[in-house]
Amino acid sequence: MAEEKARLVTPAELAEAMNVSRGQVYKLAAAQDIPCIRIGTSIRFDPRDIRDYVKKCKSGHKEKSGPPLAYIPPKKKREGSR
């Protein structure tokens, strides 16, 4: 069977498809959450890797532990402040 050919996508294209900012795509790539391909100083993404990433997210698979992304700890009040 012939291997499926996939066109590599840019960070801007991936951001639009995932409905996130381009900066968020770069953060995910830097954290190695989404596999990327480096071509010189540019990065590209294989759509098959993105499908796998989305499947992991849907299934609740967590590789890293920690608080949920939306969690913001409350600020501690200093004594004597109002």
QUIJOQUI-V40853 format. One record per run of one state. SS is the DSSP state (2 for helix, 1 for strand, 0 for the rest). FROM is the first residue (numbers start at 1). LEN is the number of residues. If there is no record, write none. Layout:
ss->[SS SS]
from->[FROM FROM]
len->[LEN LEN]
This chain:
ss->[0 1 0 2 0 2 0 1 0 1 0 2 0]
from->[1 9 10 11 19 22 31 37 40 42 46 47 59]
len->[8 1 1 8 3 9 6 3 2 4 1 12 24]
